[in-house]
Amino acid sequence: MPNQKKSLLAKLLIWRAKHISHRQFILILSILVGFTSGVGALILKNFTHFIQHMLEGNLVQYYHHAFYFIFPIIGFGIVYLIMKYIIRNKVSHGIPSTLYAISKRKGLMKRYQMFGSILTAPITVGFGGSVGLEGPTVATGAAISSNISQLFHMNQPTRTLLIGCAAAGALSSIFKAPIAAIIFAIEVFSLDLTLTSLVPLLLASLSAIITSYFFFGDDILLPFRIEDKFVIADIPYFIILGIVAGLVSIYFSKVYERIHNFFDNIESPVNRIIIGGVAIGLLVFLIPPLYGEGFDVMNNIIKGDLTAALKGNIFNLDLDNNWNVIGLLAGLVLFKVVASSITFGAGGVGGIFAPTLFMGSILGNCVAKTLNSLGLFNTSVSESNFTLVGMAGLMAGVLHAPLTAIFLIAELTGGYELFIPLMITAAISYSFTKYFVSYSVYTTELARKGELITHDKDHAILTFMDIESVIEKNFMPVNPEMTLGEIVHKAVVKSSRNIYPVLNTKTRTLEGVILLDDIRPIMFDQAMYNSVKATDVMQAPPAIIEMEKDKMTTVMKKFQDSGAWNLPVVKNGVYVGFVSKSKLLTAYRRKLINFAV
């Protein structure tokens, strides 16, 4: 039976090669990838809503509010068991894991990643994890597109493009915002905006949104119609919102990183589940709006129904008092990132797209209410408009995706009446955050390791390159105690290279190098064969490449700074071989050709 399947696939590939061009086949695959991303979004959303309805709609509503406290720890426990006994692999955060697959795995994603997020993310969110489903949806679509690419033997640039198509399809399906979805794929995944990439992205986004309409109908995640028009006098207020959004974005990034590091230092997964589960349970019990994604809260705030949005606050504050409402809203902004970070730290699976929108909507509303309550200005500002623009401001700052933020909110509102305030707020928030936080929460860890793909093509190509592929090992080593005569007869005569590593006999650690130029003046003087030793003629290498630490960008810089043509490579202090500048540049040129295909 497996042979029969292979035979059918081989026949299909042969037929495709004869009748369909590579370009046409990419277009077909982009439509398929868009459809699968749409179906993935459908499964994730429905599975999550089913769990939430069973738990929050029945147990909490008809039995007791205290169930909020125990749901998260149960959810984290189930997710841990699924990873350990069913998937048997760790399911990483959606978009960072996809970026890693592009930068270091040549766009290859493992099969379990196609269903890992589908099994774990709905349980995380459904049981109260304060994260979103957008990241897992992108990861699911990306894994499916990667495996489809592998099935049809697509090359690395095509795999990367189709992963971008999956990302565009996922967001297009979820938000019914096809243009913003394309921009997201280009902005976050650093795809080149050319006709070669644009048409597949368009088809994937279109295919996904049609799939969404087919299954979900006209339902929109954040339905809104603009009632208050933008006027030029509002510009100073949106500048204020941009600055505040930038400050909160910095707060988001710093808190996320610190909590992430705290949980990384806890070795036992059981301890992480207990600590994280109790912490999230307590937060959700005290602040019910932190439960799950929070789109219901966002919609209530957009509609101005603060009673529904802030229901169950433990302080029982009078919601007719504006300052009480402002205080509660500010608390939601401050604690949402804490809840989201703890959810990830405890082992939950989800994304930060929804928490960013949640915090942004509440922040915008909070700023508008504060401006109106202070009464410092002659005019009042539109709270609903600020709620939407606040989303764009925080998304631009936290995700470092200002264009995605602008077009997403513009498409969600069904028009471009807010385009100017969106641009003002997003630009200020992004610029302000970028000055203090170099990378988004998606890319911080990859950037720290030098594994991040960017729109800088030279840097991107170097990131794709693998140091092991350019190491040369045909260098004849010598030991420190060897005499000149031994070096000549055992190394120089037998080697075609003009450099010889000097290695410790026992540990194989690199102690220095001998250049042919250093011994040429004396190598024919046999009177010196026994009196001169390797330690007398060796020298320290101009730089050393550390295999476990140095990325290709660092390697290239070491060549540039040292001016050397060959540099030794060590792994944990032990000599491995040499990298030559000529081979490195040859590999770079080959990768450049493939990158441009």
Residue pairs with C-beta under 8 A, 6 or more apart in sequence:
9 151
13 152
13 153
16 25
16 152
20 28
25 152
26 154
26 158
26 161
26 162
26 200
27 199
27 200
27 203
29 145
29 148
29 149
29 152
29 154
29 162
29 165
29 200
30 161
30 162
30 165
30 199
30 200
30 201
30 203
30 204
30 207
31 203
31 204
31 207
32 148
32 207
33 141
33 144
33 145
33 148
33 162
33 165
33 166
33 169
33 204
33 207
34 165
34 166
34 168
34 169
34 172
34 203
34 204
34 205
34 206
34 207
34 208
34 211
35 169
35 207
35 208
35 211
36 141
36 144
36 145
36 148
36 166
36 169
37 137
37 138
37 140
37 141
37 144
37 145
37 165
37 166
37 167
37 168
37 169
37 170
37 172
37 173
37 204
37 208
38 169
38 172
38 173
38 207
38 208
38 209
38 210
38 211
38 212
38 215
39 211
40 118
40 137
40 140
40 141
40 144
40 170
41 133
41 137
41 141
41 170
41 173
41 174
41 208
41 212
42 173
42 211
42 212
42 215
42 216
43 118
44 117
44 118
44 121
44 122
44 133
44 136
44 137
44 140
45 133
45 174
47 118
47 122
47 126
48 121
48 122
48 125
48 126
48 133
48 292
48 293
50 126
51 122
51 123
51 125
51 126
51 127
52 125
52 126
52 292
55 67
55 71
55 126
55 127
55 128
56 291
56 292
59 67
60 67
60 68
65 285
65 288
65 312
66 285
68 128
68 281
68 284
68 285
68 288
68 291
69 281
69 282
69 284
69 285
70 281
71 127
71 128
71 281
71 284
72 127
72 128
72 129
72 276
72 277
72 280
72 281
72 284
72 343
72 346
73 273
73 274
73 277
73 278
73 280
73 281
74 127
74 277
75 123
75 124
75 126
75 127
75 128
75 129
75 277
75 348
76 124
76 127
76 129
76 273
76 276
76 277
76 346
76 347
76 348
77 273
77 277
78 123
78 127
79 120
79 123
79 124
79 347
79 348
79 349
80 269
80 270
80 273
80 347
82 119
82 120
82 123
83 89
83 90
83 91
83 116
83 120
83 347
86 119
87 112
87 115
87 116
87 119
87 120
88 112
89 110
89 112
89 116
91 113
91 116
91 117
91 120
91 349
92 100
93 135
93 344
93 349
93 350
93 351
94 117
94 121
94 134
94 135
94 136
94 137
94 138
94 139
94 140
94 349
94 350
94 351
95 135
95 138
95 139
95 167
95 188
95 351
95 442
96 442
96 443
96 445
96 446
97 113
97 139
98 109
98 138
98 139
98 142
98 163
98 167
98 189
99 188
99 189
99 442
99 443
99 446
99 452
99 453
100 446
100 451
101 107
101 108
101 109
101 142
101 146
101 163
102 160
102 163
102 189
102 453
103 446
103 451
103 452
103 453
103 463
103 464
104 451
104 463
106 156
106 159
106 464
107 146
107 149
107 156
107 159
107 160
107 163
108 146
108 150
108 159
109 142
109 143
109 146
109 147
109 163
110 143
111 143
111 147
113 139
113 140
113 142
113 143
113 146
114 140
114 143
114 144
114 147
115 140
116 139
116 143
116 349
117 136
117 137
117 139
117 140
117 349
118 136
118 140
120 136
120 348
120 349
121 133
121 136
121 349
121 350
122 133
124 131
124 343
124 348
124 349
124 350
125 131
125 132
125 133
125 292
125 293
125 350
126 292
128 280
128 281
128 284
128 291
128 292
129 280
129 292
129 343
129 348
129 350
130 280
130 283
130 284
130 290
130 291
130 292
130 294
130 336
130 339
130 340
130 342
130 343
130 355
131 293
131 340
131 343
131 344
131 348
131 349
131 350
131 351
131 352
131 354
131 355
132 293
132 350
132 351
132 352
132 353
132 354
132 355
132 357
133 174
133 293
133 350
133 351
133 354
134 170
134 171
134 174
134 351
134 353
134 354
135 350
135 351
135 352
135 353
136 349
136 350
136 351
137 170
137 173
137 174
137 351
138 166
138 167
138 170
138 171
138 351
140 170
141 166
141 167
141 169
141 170
142 163
142 166
142 167
144 166
145 159
145 162
145 163
145 165
145 166
146 159
146 162
146 163
148 162
149 158
149 159
149 162
150 159
154 162
155 594
155 597
156 464
156 594
157 594
157 595
157 596
157 597
160 189
160 191
161 191
161 196
161 197
161 200
162 200
163 189
164 185
164 186
164 189
164 191
164 197
164 201
165 185
165 200
165 201
165 203
165 204
165 205
166 204
167 181
167 184
167 185
167 188
167 189
168 178
168 181
168 182
168 184
168 185
168 201
168 204
168 205
168 208
169 181
169 204
169 205
169 207
169 208
170 181
170 208
171 177
171 180
171 181
171 184
171 185
171 408
172 178
172 181
172 182
172 204
172 205
172 206
172 208
172 209
172 212
173 208
173 209
173 211
173 212
174 212
174 221
175 181
175 220
175 221
175 222
175 408
175 411
175 412
176 209
176 212
176 213
176 220
176 221
176 411
177 407
177 408
177 411
177 412
178 202
178 205
178 206
178 208
178 209
178 411
179 205
179 407
179 411
180 404
180 407
180 408
180 410
180 411
181 205
181 208
182 198
182 201
182 202
182 205
183 403
183 404
183 407
184 401
184 404
184 408
185 191
185 201
186 193
186 197
186 201
187 401
187 403
187 404
188 399
188 401
188 404
188 442
189 453
190 453
190 454
190 455
190 460
191 197
191 201
192 455
192 457
220 412
221 295
221 412
222 295
222 298
222 299
222 302
222 357
222 412
223 299
224 302
224 384
224 388
224 412
224 413
224 414
225 413
225 414
226 384
226 385
226 413
226 414
226 415
226 417
226 418
227 382
227 384
228 382
228 384
228 385
229 417
230 385
230 417
230 418
230 420
230 421
233 379
234 381
234 382
234 421
235 420
235 421
235 424
237 371
237 377
237 381
237 386
238 389
238 421
238 424
238 425
239 424
239 425
239 428
240 367
240 371
241 364
241 367
241 386
241 389
241 390
241 393
241 425
242 393
242 424
242 425
242 426
242 427
242 428
242 429
242 432
243 428
243 429
243 432
244 363
244 367
244 393
245 360
245 363
245 364
245 390
245 393
245 394
245 396
245 397
245 425
245 428
245 429
246 393
246 397
246 428
246 429
246 430
246 431
246 432
246 433
247 432
248 333
248 359
248 363
248 394
248 397
249 393
249 394
249 396
249 397
249 398
249 429
249 432
249 433
249 437
250 397
250 432
250 433
250 436
250 437
251 334
251 337
252 337
252 356
252 359
252 394
252 397
252 398
252 441
253 398
253 433
253 437
253 440
253 441
253 444
254 437
255 337
255 338
255 341
256 337
256 340
256 341
256 352
256 441
257 441
257 444
259 338
259 341
259 342
259 345
260 341
260 344
260 345
262 345
263 272
263 275
263 276
263 342
263 344
263 345
263 346
264 345
266 272
266 275
269 347
272 345
272 346
272 347
273 346
273 347
275 346
276 342
276 343
276 345
276 346
276 347
276 348
277 346
279 342
279 346
280 339
280 342
280 343
280 346
283 290
283 335
283 338
283 339
283 342
284 290
284 291
284 339
286 314
287 313
287 314
287 331
287 332
287 335
288 311
288 312
289 297
289 309
289 310
289 311
289 312
289 332
290 332
290 335
290 336
290 339
293 354
293 358
294 336
294 354
294 355
294 358
295 354
295 358
297 309
297 332
297 358
297 362
298 357
298 358
298 361
298 362
300 306
300 308
300 309
301 309
301 361
301 362
301 365
301 387
302 361
302 384
302 387
302 388
303 384
304 383
304 384
306 319
306 325
307 319
310 319
310 325
310 328
310 329
313 328
315 328
317 324
317 327
317 328
318 324
319 325
322 369
322 372
322 373
323 373
325 369
326 366
326 369
326 370
326 373
329 362
329 363
329 365
329 366
329 369
330 366
332 358
332 359
332 362
333 359
333 362
333 363
333 366
336 355
336 358
336 359
336 362
337 355
337 359
339 355
340 350
340 352
340 355
343 350
344 350
352 398
352 399
352 441
352 442
353 395
353 399
356 391
356 394
356 395
356 398
356 399
357 391
357 394
357 395
359 394
360 390
360 391
360 392
360 393
360 394
360 395
361 387
361 388
361 390
361 391
362 387
362 390
363 390
363 393
363 394
364 386
364 387
364 388
364 389
364 390
364 391
364 393
365 383
365 386
365 387
365 390
367 386
367 390
368 381
368 382
368 383
368 385
368 386
368 387
369 383
371 377
371 380
371 381
372 380
372 381
372 383
385 418
385 421
388 409
388 412
388 413
388 418
389 409
389 418
389 421
389 422
389 425
390 425
391 405
391 409
392 405
392 406
392 408
392 409
392 422
392 425
392 426
393 405
393 425
393 426
393 428
393 429
394 429
395 401
395 404
395 405
395 408
395 426
396 402
396 405
396 406
396 425
396 426
396 427
396 429
396 430
396 433
397 429
397 430
397 432
397 433
398 433
398 440
398 441
399 405
399 440
399 441
399 442
400 430
400 433
400 434
400 439
400 440
400 442
400 443
401 440
402 426
402 427
402 429
402 430
405 422
405 426
406 419
406 422
406 423
406 426
409 418
409 422
410 416
410 418
410 419
410 422
438 447
439 447
439 452
443 452
446 452
449 551
450 463
450 551
450 552
450 553
450 554
451 463
451 551
452 463
453 460
453 463
453 464
454 460
457 595
459 553
460 595
461 588
461 591
461 592
461 595
462 551
462 552
462 553
462 556
462 588
463 551
463 552
463 553
464 591
464 595
465 552
465 587
465 588
465 591
466 552
467 545
467 547
467 550
467 551
467 552
467 555
467 569
467 579
468 547
469 587
470 579
470 580
470 583
470 584
470 587
471 569
471 576
471 577
471 578
471 579
472 577
472 578
472 579
472 580
472 583
473 576
473 577
473 578
474 495
474 496
474 497
475 495
475 497
475 499
475 500
475 501
475 577
475 578
476 490
476 491
476 492
476 494
476 495
476 497
476 500
477 491
477 500
477 501
477 502
477 503
477 575
478 486
478 487
478 490
478 491
478 500
478 501
478 502
478 503
478 514
478 534
479 502
479 503
479 504
479 505
479 534
480 502
480 504
480 505
480 511
480 533
480 534
480 535
480 538
481 505
481 533
481 534
481 535
482 490
482 533
482 534
483 529
483 530
483 531
483 532
483 533
483 534
484 519
484 522
484 523
484 528
484 529
484 530
484 531
484 532
484 533
484 537
485 526
485 529
485 530
487 500
487 514
487 519
487 534
488 519
488 523
488 529
491 500
492 500
492 516
492 519
492 523
498 515
498 516
498 517
499 513
499 514
499 515
499 516
499 566
499 578
500 513
500 514
500 515
500 516
501 510
501 513
501 568
501 575
501 578
502 510
502 511
502 512
502 513
502 514
502 534
502 535
502 538
503 509
503 510
503 511
503 575
504 511
507 573
507 574
508 574
508 575
509 570
509 573
509 574
509 575
510 541
510 544
510 568
510 570
510 573
510 575
511 538
512 535
512 538
512 539
512 540
512 541
513 538
513 539
513 540
513 541
513 568
514 534
514 537
514 538
514 539
515 539
518 537
518 539
519 537
522 528
522 532
541 564
541 567
541 568
542 562
542 563
542 564
542 567
543 558
543 559
543 561
543 562
543 564
543 567
544 567
544 568
544 569
544 570
545 555
545 558
545 567
545 568
545 569
545 570
545 579
546 569
546 570
546 571
547 569
547 570
547 571
547 576
548 571
548 572
550 558
555 567
555 579
555 584
556 584
558 567
559 567
559 581
559 584
564 581
565 580
565 581
565 582
566 578
566 579
566 580
566 581
567 578
567 579
568 575
568 577
568 578
569 575
569 576
569 577
569 578
569 579
570 576
